[in-house]
């Protein structure tokens, strides 16, 4: 075996080496494989065991091989969706691109074995050329595109008046074609998540979905002089066999095209010149001395000690997106690269060390991919759904119907009440409807349209809301009298720290951060609740608040419910704040008694800036020299006693609470106004909803779920919450999966073994973790994307939600199974919770789960500790909280005044403009729920972009919404309008300049008379300005829509 003299890159090896399939040993993985190979000088196919390693290879290539074109041949999902015609075409197009352009193609064995197709028909389109809209629509249907309401996935199209949206699988983003008669007036791409345009094009070719009946063989796509890099061949073969087995099981249930057999694929690949990277030294002919690095995870003293060992002639390069880390590295003589790798390594032959954020900070930041959920998919009202109308009570929404009104037709919402009596209400009243979620299996009784019972229920709820509002304001007033610390505004160091955040903040995150800083800078103690789903960025809000407190000379306490979460936070905070000289302490049962004594002493002396711990933090022997901020993570996990003890000890300290599923009482207080709340509801861009199943235990279901995860190189959480029988469950899984690495963790284990077991799973050294709910909080493992919960009937909704949050934290599709014994009768409440966790499975649902939990359990009194309250039970929690907000605003003298508008002119979204009823209703709700003129202006731009030029009815609807919101600010109390005349009541002297400028208005005392018809009100609305925008800004926003982006 040769260990010396190996060229620095595989492409410097002789042709003979490549044709013989020489094996090379590289001890480190990930980025080290690209480093050992060197940038390819001819087309290269890289075959890796699973999708996670494929993702990491592409990520590493972005930094190490920036000039090499990169293509990803995606492995189809094993859910039945993987065989959709559009996805087969997408895969075939990727192969065709590699054949035409060469470069790098990265794939797993499943991706190469899976079926593909090649387009049979093309349709050229060009801006300014006549195409024929109907001709295009016929072609789309003939070639396999699916007509839908909203374009979201490859192979879909939708028609809205003059606009056709379609998702050609050959392109990364869907396309929007805007017609003028038969001419294409505009050709642009758009983002599926918000449906807004991104970039414009002059010409493109559209690809039909149906593929050719006769397909070229896989080797026909290999470019001339193509080579193959096999990374861990033994694991590749194991994964190929597992993928084949799973595909065959899936094919038994669904009609799937056959796979290319692994032996045939291996024979085809064997014709390519190739190099094999082996992890086993004994199986290798050559060796590159490239070793993995230890994980420092914020231990900066250890990093500096290692830098001393790597002194000249060693060369140390730091890859990071963290500006402060790069500055720290440059100050110590390291080379720096602003970028990221999946992992670092040390090249002993060339005396080179590459350090990354993975080793230094304990975090990795792969480039974002995937798509977020379109906003129209959330908050919809569907036919058949139970709803509450504020005036009429509980009924069932039947759908949309057209009604003759004033010589024309208008859409109305059809509702069904008691005795099958129907009520038609204008679409403009959709904001008076709130969805109602009855318990599964329950059939609610609709209200009588005579409204006698409903009126009484509303009166009782209104009285309850008034009492609650008064009590809350008393508490609020008492809190306002407390003297807190007013933190200073941000300085340059705070800005430098925030610029080191390795991700792009979401708008919700930025709003939450601004809310927290504004609270901290007031001289009144902060009491803010941050609600956001797991992985949505709450920790970053806490980090910025903590650093702001430390810069002001204050100490910070971070209280967490579990030891594992405390340890993870300690690593995260040390990694981010360590370069700024912030001292972090940890108190938990993983810390020795002697170390705990030292940390407690250092905290009392002010040497510890941030102390992180479990309930140990609230014990009497822990004192702070100058505590300024208390952060409570996962508040619902703490009992009332712990929280009350904290309030007694630190009455003047700012309090920041982080939670994904607030307990009902917390939700009461936050919505009621006694606690300020910030909601982070925007998911990271590459996040997918977790596919959730709740049902009885089935051996085949569990076997398939585990096998599917292991086949793609992932890890599995298996939660069995009984220590007495957890060993038996682990043995069962060992028998089913003898080749997998399995470990067991539970809270009754000694600290050392428990910590080592969990740490090994985090590092990927075991495949299945059989555990109790000790993992409910705190573990963030990118490769763990299947969760199986045994005896789930014994868990609460918040617990199940937190457990589900352990998976699906990256771009991989995740799965969660909540199972109960198939031979056991479970309670009605347990069944409701299981159905709720499966039903509410989309992104950003923690806040909604709390509302659902309220409906299942009962709300609890808002003041006091009772968990079984009243007030909202009859009218629904959403309507009750609306009442509560109104009453608090009234008592505080902050009632929101709106102009009363009575019009006898149609104002609607026509079917010709937006044919899809669900999309029309969603947009009605957005227009009517807008809170300011800026939201309405942005909505107008969006409508123009997505649906084309607005017809007069839609422009009139937006104008009415603007007048209702902003008219009161200009003195308009009431508007009555018809086709012939408009009457305005209000502060006429104040309105005089505006009306006189418009012309045609007669002004009298208390009233103004002007022209009727929708144009007059549209003109009036355009003249009302809330000081936030003008016409030039509108034009600028419109231009911004089409800047940048790619297809």
C-alpha positions, 0 to 999 in steps of 0.5 A, a space after each residue: 500500500 502506498 502512503 506517500 507520493 500520492 498526488 494532491 488530487 485524484 485527477 493527477 493520477 494516471 489513466 491506468 489508476 482510474 481504469 483499474 478503479 483504484 481505492 484510496 483511504 481517506 479517514 475523514 469524510 464530508 469536505 475531506 473527500 472533495 479536498 482529497 479529490 481536487 476540482 474535476 477536470 472532466 465530467 464527474 459523477 459522484 455516487 454517495 450512500 444517501 441523500 444526506 451525504 449528497 446534500 453535504 457534498 453539494 454544499 462543500 462543492 459550493 465553497 471548494 469547487 466554486 467554478 465547477 457546474 453542479 447538478 443534483 439527481 434527486 432520489 424519489 421519495 418513498 411515499 408514492 409521490 416519487 413516481 409522479 410523471 412531473 418528477 420523472 421528467 425532472 430527473 430526466 432533465 437533470 441527466 440531460 443537462 449533465 450530458 449536454 454541459 458536463 460538470 458535476 453530477 451528484 447522486 445516491 444509488 436510489 437516484 440512479 436506480 429510480 425511473 426517469 423520463 425524457 420530454 417528448 414535446 417542446 412548446 417555445 414561448 417568447 415575449 411579444 410573440 403570438 402564441 394563442 392562449 387556448 393553444 397553450 392550454 390545450 398543449 398543457 393538458 395534452 402533455 400531462 400538466 395537472 390543472 389546480 387552484 394554486 401552482 405549487 409543485 412541478 407539473 401543475 398549471 392554473 388559469 386566471 383570466 389573462 394569466 397562466 401559471 405553470 411549473 415546468 419540471 425542467 426549471 427551478 421556479 414556476 413560470 407566469 405568462 401574461 397574455 394580451 389577446 393571443 400575444 405574450 405580454 410578459 414572461 416571468 418566474 415566481 416564488 411558490 411560497 408567496 406567488 410573487 414574481 422574481 425575474 423576467 425572460 424574453 424566451 423559453 421552451 416549455 417541456 411536456 410532462 408525458 415522456 417518450 415511450 422508448 427511453 434511452 439507457 442510463 449510459 446514454 446520458 454519460 458525457 464523453 470522458 465522464 469519470 466516477 467517484 465512489 464514496 464508501 462503496 460498501 455503504 453504497 451497496 447496502 443502501 442500494 439493496 435497502 432502497 430496492 427492498 423498500 421500492 418493491 414493498 411500495 410497489 405492492 401498494 401503488 402502481 410504480 414503474 420498475 427500478 433499474 436493478 442494482 447489479 445492472 447499474 453496477 455493470 453500467 457504472 463499471 464501464 466508467 473510469 473510477 476512483 473509490 474512496 474507502 473508509 477501511 484502510 485494509 481495502 485501500 491501495 493508496 492513502 491520503 492522510 486526511 483526518 477528522 478534527 475534534 469538536 470544540 463547540 465554543 471552547 475557545 481556549 481549546 481552539 487556541 491551544 490547538 492553534 499553537 500545535 498547528 504553528 508554522 509550517 502548518 497552514 490553518 484556514 477557517 471557513 465561516 459565515 460568522 464575521 466575528 469568527 473570521 475576525 478572531 481567526 485573522 487576529 491569530 494569523 489564520 487564513 479565512 474564507 467567507 463560506 461554509 463546509 459541512 466539516 473540517 479536517 487536517 491534511 497531514 501530508 500537506 500540513 493543512 488544517 481547515 476549520 469550520 463553524 461545525 467544529 468551532 461553534 457546533 453548528 452548520 449552515 447548509 445553503 437553503 433549498 426547498 420551498 415554503 408553504 403558500 400562504 393561501 394554504 393556511 387559514 382557509 374556510 372550506 365547504 362543510 366546515 363549522 364556523 361562528 358568525 359574530 351575529 348569528 352564531 354556530 353554523 356550517 359553511 356550505 360554499 359560495 353562491 351567486 345572488 342577483 343584486 341591483 341588476 347584477 349578480 354578486 357572490 355570497 357565502 351560504 351558511 346552514 343553521 338549525 332546522 336546515 335554514 340557510 343564510 346568505 351573507 355578502 363576501 364582505 362579511 367573511 371577516 366576521 366568520 371564525 373557524 370552529 373545531 369541534 372535538 373529533 366525533 362530536 356533531 355540534 348543534 347549530 344555532 337558531 337564526 332567531 338568535 335568542 340563545 346566541 344573543 344571550 351567549 354573546 352577552 354572557 361572554 361580553 360580560 366575562 370579557 369586561 370583568 377579565 379586562 378590568 382585572 387584567 388592567 389592574 395587574 398591568 397598571 401594578 406592573 407599570 409602577 415597578 421600576 426596572 432597568 432601561 437598557 441603552 440602545 444598540 451599539 457597534 458591538 451589538 451590531 457586529 454580533 448580530 451580523 455574525 448570525 449565519 442565517 437570513 432572519 425571517 420578517 417575523 424574527 426581526 419583528 420579535 427582536 425589535 419588540 424585545 429591544 423596545 421593551 428592554 429599553 423602557 424603564 419598566 420590567 419586560 414580560 414578553 412571550 415569544 411564540 414560534 414553532 420548533 426551529 423557527 429562530 426563537 433562540 436567536 431572539 434570546 441570544 440577541 437579548 442576552 448579549 444586549 443585557 451583557 453589554 449593559 453590565 447585567 447578568 442573564 439567567 436562562 432557565 430550561 426544563 431539561 439537562 439535555 436542552 441546557 447542554 445544547 444551549 450552553 454549546 450554542 451560546 458559547 459558540 456565538 458569544 465566546 468570540 466576544 468574551 462573554 463568560 457562559 456557565 452551566 448548572 445541571 446534573 451533568 456538571 460535577 458538584 465541585 464545578 457547580 460550587 465554583 460556577 455558583 461562586 463566580 456567578 455571585 461575584 459577577 464573573 459569569 455573564 450568562 448562567 444556563 441551567 435547569 430548576 437548579 437555577 431557582 434554588 436558594 444558594 444561587 445568587 447573582 451580583 446584578 441580574 438584568 434578564 431572565 429567559 425561560 425556555 419551554 415555559 409549558 414544562 415548568 409548574 406554577 410553583 417554579 414560575 411564581 418563585 422566580 417572580 418573587 425573587 426577581 420582581 424588577 428583572 426583564 423576563 423573556 419567555 420562549 415557547 412553541 406550545 403555550 399552556 392555556 393560561 399563558 395563551 389567555 394572558 398573552 392574548 388578553 394583553 397582560 403579557 406582550 406577545 411576539 409570534 414567529 410564524 414564518 418557517 425557514 425557507 427549506 422546511 417541509 411539514 412533518 408527515 404525521 400518522 396517528 393510529 394503532 400499532 402495526 408491525 409492518 408500518 413500524 418496520 417500513 418507517 424505520 427501514 425507509 429512514 435507515 435506507 436514506 442514511 438517516 436516524 430514528 427516534 423511537 420513544 417508549 416512555 416506560 423505563 421498565 419495558 424499554 429494554 424489551 422494546 430495544 431488543 425487538 428493534 434489534 431483531 428487526 434491524 440487526 445491522 443497525 446501531 441501536 442505543 437506549 437512553 432514559 432519565 434513570 440512567 447515571 449522568 455519565 452513560 446518559 450523556 455519552 449515549 445521547 452525544 453519540 447519537 448526536 454525532 451519528 454514531 448510532 442509527 436508532 435511539 430508543 428513549 423516553 420523553 427525555 428527548 422532548 426538548 433540546 436535541 437538534 439533529 439534522 439526520 434524525 427525520 423519523 419519529 415513532 412514539 409508542 403508547 402515544 395515548 398517554 401523552 398530552 398534545 403539547 408533549 406530542 408536538 414537542 416530540 414531533 419537533 425533534 424531526 424535520 428541522 432541515 430540508 429532508 422530508 420527516 415522518 412522525 408516527 404516534 401509535 397506541 396498542 391495537 388491542 387497547 381501548 383508549 379514552 375519548 380525550 386521548 383519541 381527540 389529542 391523537 387526531 389533533 396532532 395528525 390533523 394539524 400537521 402543517 408548518 407554524 402550528 404551535 400557536 394553533 395547537 394551543 387553541 385546539 388544546 383549549 377547545 379539547 380541555 376547556 380554557 381555564 379562568 384567565 385570572 387564577 390557576 384554574 384550568 377549567 374556565 368559562 366565557 369562551 366555551 359557547 362563542 369560541 375562543 377566537 371570537 372571545 379573544 376578539 371581545 377581550 381585545 376590544 374591551 381592553 382597548 375601550 378601557 384604555 381609551 384606545 378603541 380602534 375607530 373605523 369609518 362606517 360604510 354603507 354602499 349599494 354598489 357591487 364590490 367584489 372579486 369576479 370569477 373572471 379575474 380569479 376563477 378559483 373560489 378558495 383563492 377568492 375567499 382567502 383574498 377576501 379575508 386578507 383584504 378585510 383583515 388588513 390593519 393599515 394602508 401599507 398592507 393594502 398597498 402591498 396587496 394591490 401590487 401582489 394582485 396586479 402581479 399574480 392576477 393581472 390588471 385589477 378590474 374595477 370591482 376589485 379596485 373598488 373593494 380595496 378602496 372601501 377597505 382603505 376608507 374603512 381603515 383610514 377614513 376616521 383619521 381624516 374625520 370621516 365617521 360614515 359614508 353612504 353611497 349609491 350610483 347617483 350620490 355619496 353622502 359623507 358624515 363627519 368633521 367636514 371642515 377638516 375634510 374640506 381641503 381634500 373634498 374641494 381638491 377632488 371637485 364636485 362636492 357640496 359641503 354643509 354642516 356635518 355632511 358633504 354631498 358628492 358624486 355617486 358610483 365606484 369611481 368617486 369612492 376610489 378617487 376619495 380613497 386614493 387621496 387619503 394618505 396615512 403618511 406611509 407611501 406616495 405614488 413614487 414609492 408605489 412605482 418603486 415597489 412595482 419595480 422591485 417585484 421584478 428585480 433579480 432572481 432566477 428560474 
